[in-house]
Amino acid sequence: MMTIKILFFGISSDLVKSTEISFLLEQKATVHDCKEALIKQFPKLKIINSFAIAVNENYATDEVSLKNGDVVAIIPPVSGG
């Protein structure tokens, strides 16, 4: 197992009632695996149709592998007028 830090921004922090958590994942987990595990633990995240992921301050695709100690940011879509 590995531990990553997850930061929640915007509506995602409201949905999980936190701005930051420590999260356990299997070794060799990808961003996709992380998204699935987060939605399983926090089903309200399904409300956000899509959200961007940044790993260590760089936007990441679903295929990116995560490492112990990584910082993952959940960035919901931004709307404005």
HTML snippet that shows the backbone in 3Dmol.js (N, CA, C, O; Angstrom):
<script src="https://3Dmol.org/build/3Dmol-min.js"></script>
<div id="view" style="width:600px;height:400px;position:relative"></div>
<script>
const pdb = `
ATOM      1  N   MET A   1       0.843  -1.186   0.000  1.00  0.00           N
ATOM      2  CA  MET A   1       0.000   0.000   0.000  1.00  0.00           C
ATOM      3  C   MET A   1       0.886   1.246   0.000  1.00  0.00           C
ATOM      4  O   MET A   1       2.031   1.228   0.452  1.00  0.00           O
ATOM      5  N   MET A   2       0.317   2.305  -0.516  1.00  0.00           N
ATOM      6  CA  MET A   2       1.024   3.588  -0.480  1.00  0.00           C
ATOM      7  C   MET A   2       0.041   4.655  -0.005  1.00  0.00           C
ATOM      8  O   MET A   2      -1.176   4.505  -0.119  1.00  0.00           O
ATOM      9  N   THR A   3       0.601   5.723   0.523  1.00  0.00           N
ATOM     10  CA  THR A   3      -0.215   6.836   1.001  1.00  0.00           C
ATOM     11  C   THR A   3       0.061   8.051   0.145  1.00  0.00           C
ATOM     12  O   THR A   3       1.211   8.423  -0.083  1.00  0.00           O
ATOM     13  N   ILE A   4      -1.029   8.673  -0.333  1.00  0.00           N
ATOM     14  CA  ILE A   4      -0.913   9.925  -1.073  1.00  0.00           C
ATOM     15  C   ILE A   4      -1.739  10.976  -0.349  1.00  0.00           C
ATOM     16  O   ILE A   4      -2.625  10.644   0.439  1.00  0.00           O
ATOM     17  N   LYS A   5      -1.454  12.214  -0.612  1.00  0.00           N
ATOM     18  CA  LYS A   5      -2.245  13.307  -0.066  1.00  0.00           C
ATOM     19  C   LYS A   5      -3.169  13.796  -1.172  1.00  0.00           C
ATOM     20  O   LYS A   5      -2.737  14.014  -2.304  1.00  0.00           O
ATOM     21  N   ILE A   6      -4.445  13.967  -0.837  1.00  0.00           N
ATOM     22  CA  ILE A   6      -5.403  14.470  -1.815  1.00  0.00           C
ATOM     23  C   ILE A   6      -5.920  15.820  -1.352  1.00  0.00           C
ATOM     24  O   ILE A   6      -6.381  15.978  -0.222  1.00  0.00           O
ATOM     25  N   LEU A   7      -5.830  16.791  -2.256  1.00  0.00           N
ATOM     26  CA  LEU A   7      -6.333  18.135  -2.002  1.00  0.00           C
ATOM     27  C   LEU A   7      -7.605  18.331  -2.812  1.00  0.00           C
ATOM     28  O   LEU A   7      -7.649  18.008  -3.999  1.00  0.00           O
ATOM     29  N   PHE A   8      -8.638  18.861  -2.169  1.00  0.00           N
ATOM     30  CA  PHE A   8      -9.907  19.099  -2.840  1.00  0.00           C
ATOM     31  C   PHE A   8     -10.123  20.599  -3.006  1.00  0.00           C
ATOM     32  O   PHE A   8      -9.901  21.373  -2.075  1.00  0.00           O
ATOM     33  N   PHE A   9     -10.556  20.999  -4.191  1.00  0.00           N
ATOM     34  CA  PHE A   9     -10.812  22.405  -4.480  1.00  0.00           C
ATOM     35  C   PHE A   9     -12.252  22.593  -4.926  1.00  0.00           C
ATOM     36  O   PHE A   9     -12.884  21.669  -5.438  1.00  0.00           O
ATOM     37  N   GLY A  10     -12.765  23.805  -4.726  1.00  0.00           N
ATOM     38  CA  GLY A  10     -14.102  24.160  -5.197  1.00  0.00           C
ATOM     39  C   GLY A  10     -15.168  23.255  -4.616  1.00  0.00           C
ATOM     40  O   GLY A  10     -15.138  22.902  -3.437  1.00  0.00           O
ATOM     41  N   ILE A  11     -16.115  22.886  -5.472  1.00  0.00           N
ATOM     42  CA  ILE A  11     -17.243  22.072  -5.027  1.00  0.00           C
ATOM     43  C   ILE A  11     -16.808  20.705  -4.508  1.00  0.00           C
ATOM     44  O   ILE A  11     -17.502  20.112  -3.682  1.00  0.00           O
ATOM     45  N   SER A  12     -15.671  20.196  -4.979  1.00  0.00           N
ATOM     46  CA  SER A  12     -15.233  18.877  -4.510  1.00  0.00           C
ATOM     47  C   SER A  12     -14.978  18.890  -3.006  1.00  0.00           C
ATOM     48  O   SER A  12     -15.248  17.896  -2.331  1.00  0.00           O
ATOM     49  N   SER A  13     -14.463  19.999  -2.466  1.00  0.00           N
ATOM     50  CA  SER A  13     -14.236  20.070  -1.015  1.00  0.00           C
ATOM     51  C   SER A  13     -15.559  20.096  -0.264  1.00  0.00           C
ATOM     52  O   SER A  13     -15.657  19.548   0.834  1.00  0.00           O
ATOM     53  N   ASP A  14     -16.583  20.728  -0.845  1.00  0.00           N
ATOM     54  CA  ASP A  14     -17.912  20.727  -0.220  1.00  0.00           C
ATOM     55  C   ASP A  14     -18.496  19.313  -0.216  1.00  0.00           C
ATOM     56  O   ASP A  14     -19.114  18.901   0.766  1.00  0.00           O
ATOM     57  N   LEU A  15     -18.307  18.579  -1.294  1.00  0.00           N
ATOM     58  CA  LEU A  15     -18.894  17.246  -1.420  1.00  0.00           C
ATOM     59  C   LEU A  15     -18.273  16.240  -0.463  1.00  0.00           C
ATOM     60  O   LEU A  15     -18.966  15.351   0.031  1.00  0.00           O
ATOM     61  N   VAL A  16     -16.976  16.367  -0.195  1.00  0.00           N
ATOM     62  CA  VAL A  16     -16.311  15.412   0.707  1.00  0.00           C
ATOM     63  C   VAL A  16     -16.138  15.976   2.116  1.00  0.00           C
ATOM     64  O   VAL A  16     -15.644  15.290   3.011  1.00  0.00           O
ATOM     65  N   LYS A  17     -16.543  17.219   2.303  1.00  0.00           N
ATOM     66  CA  LYS A  17     -16.467  17.895   3.608  1.00  0.00           C
ATOM     67  C   LYS A  17     -15.045  17.984   4.155  1.00  0.00           C
ATOM     68  O   LYS A  17     -14.811  17.860   5.358  1.00  0.00           O
ATOM     69  N   SER A  18     -14.100  18.201   3.234  1.00  0.00           N
ATOM     70  CA  SER A  18     -12.699  18.336   3.623  1.00  0.00           C
ATOM     71  C   SER A  18     -11.920  19.002   2.494  1.00  0.00           C
ATOM     72  O   SER A  18     -12.323  18.939   1.332  1.00  0.00           O
ATOM     73  N   THR A  19     -10.819  19.632   2.835  1.00  0.00           N
ATOM     74  CA  THR A  19      -9.963  20.208   1.803  1.00  0.00           C
ATOM     75  C   THR A  19      -8.716  19.358   1.563  1.00  0.00           C
ATOM     76  O   THR A  19      -8.004  19.548   0.576  1.00  0.00           O
ATOM     77  N   GLU A  20      -8.459  18.413   2.482  1.00  0.00           N
ATOM     78  CA  GLU A  20      -7.239  17.607   2.370  1.00  0.00           C
ATOM     79  C   GLU A  20      -7.408  16.313   3.159  1.00  0.00           C
ATOM     80  O   GLU A  20      -7.890  16.322   4.291  1.00  0.00           O
ATOM     81  N   ILE A  21      -7.005  15.201   2.547  1.00  0.00           N
ATOM     82  CA  ILE A  21      -7.027  13.914   3.244  1.00  0.00           C
ATOM     83  C   ILE A  21      -5.787  13.112   2.870  1.00  0.00           C
ATOM     84  O   ILE A  21      -5.157  13.362   1.842  1.00  0.00           O
ATOM     85  N   SER A  22      -5.448  12.152   3.713  1.00  0.00           N
ATOM     86  CA  SER A  22      -4.468  11.124   3.357  1.00  0.00           C
ATOM     87  C   SER A  22      -5.274   9.954   2.818  1.00  0.00           C
ATOM     88  O   SER A  22      -6.336   9.629   3.350  1.00  0.00           O
ATOM     89  N   PHE A  23      -4.776   9.324   1.768  1.00  0.00           N
ATOM     90  CA  PHE A  23      -5.549   8.299   1.073  1.00  0.00           C
ATOM     91  C   PHE A  23      -4.650   7.116   0.763  1.00  0.00           C
ATOM     92  O   PHE A  23      -3.543   7.293   0.255  1.00  0.00           O
ATOM     93  N   LEU A  24      -5.115   5.912   1.064  1.00  0.00           N
ATOM     94  CA  LEU A  24      -4.347   4.699   0.793  1.00  0.00           C
ATOM     95  C   LEU A  24      -4.736   4.107  -0.551  1.00  0.00           C
ATOM     96  O   LEU A  24      -5.918   3.997  -0.879  1.00  0.00           O
ATOM     97  N   LEU A  25      -3.740   3.733  -1.314  1.00  0.00           N
ATOM     98  CA  LEU A  25      -3.951   3.074  -2.606  1.00  0.00           C
ATOM     99  C   LEU A  25      -2.978   1.904  -2.719  1.00  0.00           C
ATOM    100  O   LEU A  25      -1.957   1.846  -2.034  1.00  0.00           O
ATOM    101  N   GLU A  26      -3.327   0.979  -3.602  1.00  0.00           N
ATOM    102  CA  GLU A  26      -2.411  -0.131  -3.908  1.00  0.00           C
ATOM    103  C   GLU A  26      -1.163   0.421  -4.594  1.00  0.00           C
ATOM    104  O   GLU A  26      -1.216   1.447  -5.272  1.00  0.00           O
ATOM    105  N   GLN A  27      -0.044  -0.271  -4.409  1.00  0.00           N
ATOM    106  CA  GLN A  27       1.169   0.096  -5.141  1.00  0.00           C
ATOM    107  C   GLN A  27       0.875   0.053  -6.633  1.00  0.00           C
ATOM    108  O   GLN A  27       0.051  -0.746  -7.077  1.00  0.00           O
ATOM    109  N   LYS A  28       1.522   0.880  -7.392  1.00  0.00           N
ATOM    110  CA  LYS A  28       1.390   0.952  -8.853  1.00  0.00           C
ATOM    111  C   LYS A  28       0.012   1.424  -9.310  1.00  0.00           C
ATOM    112  O   LYS A  28      -0.383   1.176 -10.449  1.00  0.00           O
ATOM    113  N   ALA A  29      -0.724   2.107  -8.424  1.00  0.00           N
ATOM    114  CA  ALA A  29      -2.027   2.655  -8.812  1.00  0.00           C
ATOM    115  C   ALA A  29      -1.821   3.805  -9.794  1.00  0.00           C
ATOM    116  O   ALA A  29      -0.810   4.506  -9.755  1.00  0.00           O
ATOM    117  N   THR A  30      -2.797   3.977 -10.666  1.00  0.00           N
ATOM    118  CA  THR A  30      -2.778   5.082 -11.625  1.00  0.00           C
ATOM    119  C   THR A  30      -3.765   6.159 -11.186  1.00  0.00           C
ATOM    120  O   THR A  30      -4.517   5.979 -10.228  1.00  0.00           O
ATOM    121  N   VAL A  31      -3.749   7.271 -11.898  1.00  0.00           N
ATOM    122  CA  VAL A  31      -4.726   8.337 -11.644  1.00  0.00           C
ATOM    123  C   VAL A  31      -6.142   7.777 -11.806  1.00  0.00           C
ATOM    124  O   VAL A  31      -7.033   8.104 -11.021  1.00  0.00           O
ATOM    125  N   HIS A  32      -6.349   6.938 -12.818  1.00  0.00           N
ATOM    126  CA  HIS A  32      -7.661   6.320 -13.024  1.00  0.00           C
ATOM    127  C   HIS A  32      -8.078   5.502 -11.799  1.00  0.00           C
ATOM    128  O   HIS A  32      -9.219   5.600 -11.349  1.00  0.00           O
ATOM    129  N   ASP A  33      -7.171   4.708 -11.268  1.00  0.00           N
ATOM    130  CA  ASP A  33      -7.453   3.907 -10.073  1.00  0.00           C
ATOM    131  C   ASP A  33      -7.820   4.810  -8.897  1.00  0.00           C
ATOM    132  O   ASP A  33      -8.729   4.505  -8.124  1.00  0.00           O
ATOM    133  N   CYS A  34      -7.107   5.912  -8.777  1.00  0.00           N
ATOM    134  CA  CYS A  34      -7.356   6.865  -7.703  1.00  0.00           C
ATOM    135  C   CYS A  34      -8.758   7.461  -7.831  1.00  0.00           C
ATOM    136  O   CYS A  34      -9.486   7.553  -6.843  1.00  0.00           O
ATOM    137  N   LYS A  35      -9.135   7.863  -9.041  1.00  0.00           N
ATOM    138  CA  LYS A  35     -10.479   8.415  -9.268  1.00  0.00           C
ATOM    139  C   LYS A  35     -11.553   7.417  -8.869  1.00  0.00           C
ATOM    140  O   LYS A  35     -12.514   7.772  -8.187  1.00  0.00           O
ATOM    141  N   GLU A  36     -11.390   6.160  -9.294  1.00  0.00           N
ATOM    142  CA  GLU A  36     -12.386   5.137  -8.968  1.00  0.00           C
ATOM    143  C   GLU A  36     -12.485   4.920  -7.460  1.00  0.00           C
ATOM    144  O   GLU A  36     -13.583   4.798  -6.919  1.00  0.00           O
ATOM    145  N   ALA A  37     -11.343   4.872  -6.788  1.00  0.00           N
ATOM    146  CA  ALA A  37     -11.346   4.662  -5.339  1.00  0.00           C
ATOM    147  C   ALA A  37     -11.977   5.852  -4.613  1.00  0.00           C
ATOM    148  O   ALA A  37     -12.692   5.675  -3.626  1.00  0.00           O
ATOM    149  N   LEU A  38     -11.711   7.053  -5.103  1.00  0.00           N
ATOM    150  CA  LEU A  38     -12.307   8.242  -4.484  1.00  0.00           C
ATOM    151  C   LEU A  38     -13.824   8.246  -4.634  1.00  0.00           C
ATOM    152  O   LEU A  38     -14.545   8.551  -3.684  1.00  0.00           O
ATOM    153  N   ILE A  39     -14.305   7.909  -5.821  1.00  0.00           N
ATOM    154  CA  ILE A  39     -15.757   7.897  -6.050  1.00  0.00           C
ATOM    155  C   ILE A  39     -16.416   6.791  -5.227  1.00  0.00           C
ATOM    156  O   ILE A  39     -17.555   6.938  -4.784  1.00  0.00           O
ATOM    157  N   LYS A  40     -15.701   5.688  -5.026  1.00  0.00           N
ATOM    158  CA  LYS A  40     -16.234   4.613  -4.184  1.00  0.00           C
ATOM    159  C   LYS A  40     -16.363   5.079  -2.735  1.00  0.00           C
ATOM    160  O   LYS A  40     -17.361   4.799  -2.072  1.00  0.00           O
ATOM    161  N   GLN A  41     -15.349   5.792  -2.250  1.00  0.00           N
ATOM    162  CA  GLN A  41     -15.376   6.267  -0.861  1.00  0.00           C
ATOM    163  C   GLN A  41     -16.266   7.499  -0.693  1.00  0.00           C
ATOM    164  O   GLN A  41     -16.895   7.676   0.350  1.00  0.00           O
ATOM    165  N   PHE A  42     -16.316   8.349  -1.720  1.00  0.00           N
ATOM    166  CA  PHE A  42     -17.107   9.582  -1.665  1.00  0.00           C
ATOM    167  C   PHE A  42     -18.054   9.619  -2.875  1.00  0.00           C
ATOM    168  O   PHE A  42     -17.784  10.322  -3.848  1.00  0.00           O
ATOM    169  N   PRO A  43     -19.157   8.867  -2.818  1.00  0.00           N
ATOM    170  CA  PRO A  43     -20.065   8.767  -3.972  1.00  0.00           C
ATOM    171  C   PRO A  43     -20.593  10.115  -4.467  1.00  0.00           C
ATOM    172  O   PRO A  43     -20.953  10.237  -5.637  1.00  0.00           O
ATOM    173  N   LYS A  44     -20.643  11.110  -3.612  1.00  0.00           N
ATOM    174  CA  LYS A  44     -21.143  12.425  -4.043  1.00  0.00           C
ATOM    175  C   LYS A  44     -20.259  13.049  -5.119  1.00  0.00           C
ATOM    176  O   LYS A  44     -20.701  13.954  -5.827  1.00  0.00           O
ATOM    177  N   LEU A  45     -19.029  12.585  -5.252  1.00  0.00           N
ATOM    178  CA  LEU A  45     -18.157  13.118  -6.302  1.00  0.00           C
ATOM    179  C   LEU A  45     -18.707  12.819  -7.703  1.00  0.00           C
ATOM    180  O   LEU A  45     -18.298  13.450  -8.678  1.00  0.00           O
ATOM    181  N   LYS A  46     -19.638  11.854  -7.803  1.00  0.00           N
ATOM    182  CA  LYS A  46     -20.257  11.558  -9.101  1.00  0.00           C
ATOM    183  C   LYS A  46     -21.032  12.763  -9.622  1.00  0.00           C
ATOM    184  O   LYS A  46     -21.267  12.879 -10.825  1.00  0.00           O
ATOM    185  N   ILE A  47     -21.430  13.663  -8.720  1.00  0.00           N
ATOM    186  CA  ILE A  47     -22.157  14.870  -9.121  1.00  0.00           C
ATOM    187  C   ILE A  47     -21.327  15.685 -10.106  1.00  0.00           C
ATOM    188  O   ILE A  47     -21.858  16.323 -11.015  1.00  0.00           O
ATOM    189  N   ILE A  48     -20.018  15.649  -9.906  1.00  0.00           N
ATOM    190  CA  ILE A  48     -19.111  16.357 -10.820  1.00  0.00           C
ATOM    191  C   ILE A  48     -18.873  15.407 -11.996  1.00  0.00           C
ATOM    192  O   ILE A  48     -18.214  14.378 -11.846  1.00  0.00           O
ATOM    193  N   ASN A  49     -19.407  15.752 -13.152  1.00  0.00           N
ATOM    194  CA  ASN A  49     -19.280  14.860 -14.306  1.00  0.00           C
ATOM    195  C   ASN A  49     -17.834  14.549 -14.634  1.00  0.00           C
ATOM    196  O   ASN A  49     -17.487  13.404 -14.925  1.00  0.00           O
ATOM    197  N   SER A  50     -17.006  15.548 -14.588  1.00  0.00           N
ATOM    198  CA  SER A  50     -15.592  15.332 -14.861  1.00  0.00           C
ATOM    199  C   SER A  50     -14.800  16.303 -14.007  1.00  0.00           C
ATOM    200  O   SER A  50     -15.229  17.429 -13.754  1.00  0.00           O
ATOM    201  N   PHE A  51     -13.659  15.857 -13.576  1.00  0.00           N
ATOM    202  CA  PHE A  51     -12.781  16.752 -12.833  1.00  0.00           C
ATOM    203  C   PHE A  51     -11.350  16.495 -13.258  1.00  0.00           C
ATOM    204  O   PHE A  51     -10.965  15.375 -13.595  1.00  0.00           O
ATOM    205  N   ALA A  52     -10.577  17.563 -13.231  1.00  0.00           N
ATOM    206  CA  ALA A  52      -9.166  17.446 -13.594  1.00  0.00           C
ATOM    207  C   ALA A  52      -8.386  16.949 -12.381  1.00  0.00           C
ATOM    208  O   ALA A  52      -8.780  17.151 -11.232  1.00  0.00           O
ATOM    209  N   ILE A  53      -7.290  16.307 -12.670  1.00  0.00           N
ATOM    210  CA  ILE A  53      -6.387  15.810 -11.632  1.00  0.00           C
ATOM    211  C   ILE A  53      -5.013  16.400 -11.885  1.00  0.00           C
ATOM    212  O   ILE A  53      -4.511  16.400 -13.009  1.00  0.00           O
ATOM    213  N   ALA A  54      -4.421  16.897 -10.824  1.00  0.00           N
ATOM    214  CA  ALA A  54      -3.025  17.324 -10.895  1.00  0.00           C
ATOM    215  C   ALA A  54      -2.234  16.466  -9.912  1.00  0.00           C
ATOM    216  O   ALA A  54      -2.676  16.228  -8.789  1.00  0.00           O
ATOM    217  N   VAL A  55      -1.080  16.011 -10.336  1.00  0.00           N
ATOM    218  CA  VAL A  55      -0.191  15.235  -9.483  1.00  0.00           C
ATOM    219  C   VAL A  55       1.076  16.049  -9.297  1.00  0.00           C
ATOM    220  O   VAL A  55       1.776  16.364 -10.260  1.00  0.00           O
ATOM    221  N   ASN A  56       1.361  16.384  -8.053  1.00  0.00           N
ATOM    222  CA  ASN A  56       2.538  17.198  -7.737  1.00  0.00           C
ATOM    223  C   ASN A  56       2.565  18.474  -8.580  1.00  0.00           C
ATOM    224  O   ASN A  56       3.598  18.854  -9.131  1.00  0.00           O
ATOM    225  N   GLU A  57       1.400  19.125  -8.664  1.00  0.00           N
ATOM    226  CA  GLU A  57       1.207  20.422  -9.319  1.00  0.00           C
ATOM    227  C   GLU A  57       1.283  20.385 -10.845  1.00  0.00           C
ATOM    228  O   GLU A  57       1.421  21.431 -11.479  1.00  0.00           O
ATOM    229  N   ASN A  58       1.196  19.203 -11.437  1.00  0.00           N
ATOM    230  CA  ASN A  58       1.160  19.078 -12.896  1.00  0.00           C
ATOM    231  C   ASN A  58      -0.092  18.306 -13.291  1.00  0.00           C
ATOM    232  O   ASN A  58      -0.380  17.249 -12.731  1.00  0.00           O
ATOM    233  N   TYR A  59      -0.842  18.845 -14.269  1.00  0.00           N
ATOM    234  CA  TYR A  59      -2.029  18.127 -14.727  1.00  0.00           C
ATOM    235  C   TYR A  59      -1.626  16.733 -15.194  1.00  0.00           C
ATOM    236  O   TYR A  59      -0.575  16.549 -15.807  1.00  0.00           O
ATOM    237  N   ALA A  60      -2.487  15.745 -14.890  1.00  0.00           N
ATOM    238  CA  ALA A  60      -2.143  14.356 -15.181  1.00  0.00           C
ATOM    239  C   ALA A  60      -3.307  13.653 -15.880  1.00  0.00           C
ATOM    240  O   ALA A  60      -4.475  13.929 -15.606  1.00  0.00           O
ATOM    241  N   THR A  61      -2.960  12.740 -16.787  1.00  0.00           N
ATOM    242  CA  THR A  61      -3.966  11.913 -17.454  1.00  0.00           C
ATOM    243  C   THR A  61      -4.207  10.656 -16.625  1.00  0.00           C
ATOM    244  O   THR A  61      -3.479  10.371 -15.674  1.00  0.00           O
ATOM    245  N   ASP A  62      -5.241   9.914 -17.004  1.00  0.00           N
ATOM    246  CA  ASP A  62      -5.621   8.714 -16.254  1.00  0.00           C
ATOM    247  C   ASP A  62      -4.517   7.659 -16.191  1.00  0.00           C
ATOM    248  O   ASP A  62      -4.493   6.842 -15.271  1.00  0.00           O
ATOM    249  N   GLU A  63      -3.610   7.672 -17.157  1.00  0.00           N
ATOM    250  CA  GLU A  63      -2.583   6.625 -17.228  1.00  0.00           C
ATOM    251  C   GLU A  63      -1.378   6.886 -16.325  1.00  0.00           C
ATOM    252  O   GLU A  63      -0.542   6.000 -16.147  1.00  0.00           O
ATOM    253  N   VAL A  64      -1.276   8.078 -15.759  1.00  0.00           N
ATOM    254  CA  VAL A  64      -0.103   8.419 -14.944  1.00  0.00           C
ATOM    255  C   VAL A  64      -0.057   7.536 -13.697  1.00  0.00           C
ATOM    256  O   VAL A  64      -1.057   7.387 -12.994  1.00  0.00           O
ATOM    257  N   SER A  65       1.114   6.953 -13.431  1.00  0.00           N
ATOM    258  CA  SER A  65       1.309   6.131 -12.235  1.00  0.00           C
ATOM    259  C   SER A  65       1.588   7.022 -11.035  1.00  0.00           C
ATOM    260  O   SER A  65       2.295   8.025 -11.130  1.00  0.00           O
ATOM    261  N   LEU A  66       1.018   6.633  -9.912  1.00  0.00           N
ATOM    262  CA  LEU A  66       1.222   7.384  -8.675  1.00  0.00           C
ATOM    263  C   LEU A  66       2.290   6.704  -7.829  1.00  0.00           C
ATOM    264  O   LEU A  66       2.506   5.495  -7.921  1.00  0.00           O
ATOM    265  N   LYS A  67       2.954   7.513  -7.000  1.00  0.00           N
ATOM    266  CA  LYS A  67       3.992   7.006  -6.118  1.00  0.00           C
ATOM    267  C   LYS A  67       3.666   7.402  -4.685  1.00  0.00           C
ATOM    268  O   LYS A  67       2.961   8.383  -4.451  1.00  0.00           O
ATOM    269  N   ASN A  68       4.173   6.649  -3.742  1.00  0.00           N
ATOM    270  CA  ASN A  68       3.998   6.961  -2.334  1.00  0.00           C
ATOM    271  C   ASN A  68       4.422   8.405  -2.063  1.00  0.00           C
ATOM    272  O   ASN A  68       5.504   8.826  -2.472  1.00  0.00           O
ATOM    273  N   GLY A  69       3.574   9.154  -1.377  1.00  0.00           N
ATOM    274  CA  GLY A  69       3.908  10.529  -1.027  1.00  0.00           C
ATOM    275  C   GLY A  69       3.466  11.566  -2.045  1.00  0.00           C
ATOM    276  O   GLY A  69       3.616  12.763  -1.800  1.00  0.00           O
ATOM    277  N   ASP A  70       2.919  11.139  -3.192  1.00  0.00           N
ATOM    278  CA  ASP A  70       2.444  12.108  -4.177  1.00  0.00           C
ATOM    279  C   ASP A  70       1.326  12.969  -3.602  1.00  0.00           C
ATOM    280  O   ASP A  70       0.599  12.555  -2.699  1.00  0.00           O
ATOM    281  N   VAL A  71       1.208  14.175  -4.146  1.00  0.00           N
ATOM    282  CA  VAL A  71       0.118  15.072  -3.797  1.00  0.00           C
ATOM    283  C   VAL A  71      -0.793  15.194  -5.019  1.00  0.00           C
ATOM    284  O   VAL A  71      -0.378  15.643  -6.088  1.00  0.00           O
ATOM    285  N   VAL A  72      -2.039  14.782  -4.826  1.00  0.00           N
ATOM    286  CA  VAL A  72      -3.023  14.755  -5.913  1.00  0.00           C
ATOM    287  C   VAL A  72      -4.074  15.816  -5.633  1.00  0.00           C
ATOM    288  O   VAL A  72      -4.667  15.836  -4.554  1.00  0.00           O
ATOM    289  N   ALA A  73      -4.308  16.699  -6.597  1.00  0.00           N
ATOM    290  CA  ALA A  73      -5.321  17.742  -6.466  1.00  0.00           C
ATOM    291  C   ALA A  73      -6.523  17.390  -7.322  1.00  0.00           C
ATOM    292  O   ALA A  73      -6.384  16.996  -8.480  1.00  0.00           O
ATOM    293  N   ILE A  74      -7.711  17.537  -6.735  1.00  0.00           N
ATOM    294  CA  ILE A  74      -8.968  17.320  -7.444  1.00  0.00           C
ATOM    295  C   ILE A  74      -9.497  18.705  -7.826  1.00  0.00           C
ATOM    296  O   ILE A  74      -9.828  19.516  -6.962  1.00  0.00           O
ATOM    297  N   ILE A  75      -9.571  18.958  -9.124  1.00  0.00           N
ATOM    298  CA  ILE A  75      -9.949  20.281  -9.624  1.00  0.00           C
ATOM    299  C   ILE A  75     -11.230  20.153 -10.429  1.00  0.00           C
ATOM    300  O   ILE A  75     -11.221  19.651 -11.553  1.00  0.00           O
ATOM    301  N   PRO A  76     -12.352  20.618  -9.838  1.00  0.00           N
ATOM    302  CA  PRO A  76     -13.625  20.510 -10.558  1.00  0.00           C
ATOM    303  C   PRO A  76     -13.684  21.488 -11.729  1.00  0.00           C
ATOM    304  O   PRO A  76     -12.913  22.445 -11.787  1.00  0.00           O
ATOM    305  N   PRO A  77     -14.611  21.238 -12.666  1.00  0.00           N
ATOM    306  CA  PRO A  77     -14.764  22.175 -13.780  1.00  0.00           C
ATOM    307  C   PRO A  77     -15.134  23.566 -13.258  1.00  0.00           C
ATOM    308  O   PRO A  77     -15.839  23.702 -12.258  1.00  0.00           O
ATOM    309  N   VAL A  78     -14.655  24.567 -13.939  1.00  0.00           N
ATOM    310  CA  VAL A  78     -14.925  25.948 -13.534  1.00  0.00           C
ATOM    311  C   VAL A  78     -15.930  26.533 -14.497  1.00  0.00           C
ATOM    312  O   VAL A  78     -15.779  26.430 -15.714  1.00  0.00           O
ATOM    313  N   SER A  79     -16.954  27.146 -13.942  1.00  0.00           N
ATOM    314  CA  SER A  79     -17.909  27.849 -14.808  1.00  0.00           C
ATOM    315  C   SER A  79     -17.944  29.303 -14.378  1.00  0.00           C
ATOM    316  O   SER A  79     -17.667  29.632 -13.225  1.00  0.00           O
ATOM    317  N   GLY A  80     -18.273  30.134 -15.283  1.00  0.00           N
ATOM    318  CA  GLY A  80     -18.313  31.557 -14.953  1.00  0.00           C
ATOM    319  C   GLY A  80     -19.088  32.315 -16.005  1.00  0.00           C
ATOM    320  O   GLY A  80     -19.551  31.760 -17.002  1.00  0.00           O
ATOM    321  N   GLY A  81     -19.208  33.577 -15.751  1.00  0.00           N
ATOM    322  CA  GLY A  81     -19.969  34.351 -16.706  1.00  0.00           C
ATOM    323  C   GLY A  81     -19.430  35.734 -16.852  1.00  0.00           C
ATOM    324  O   GLY A  81     -19.964  36.526 -17.629  1.00  0.00           O
TER     325      GLY A  81
END
`;
const viewer = $3Dmol.createViewer("view");
viewer.addModel(pdb, "pdb");
viewer.setStyle({}, {cartoon: {color: "spectrum"}});
viewer.zoomTo();
viewer.render();
</script>
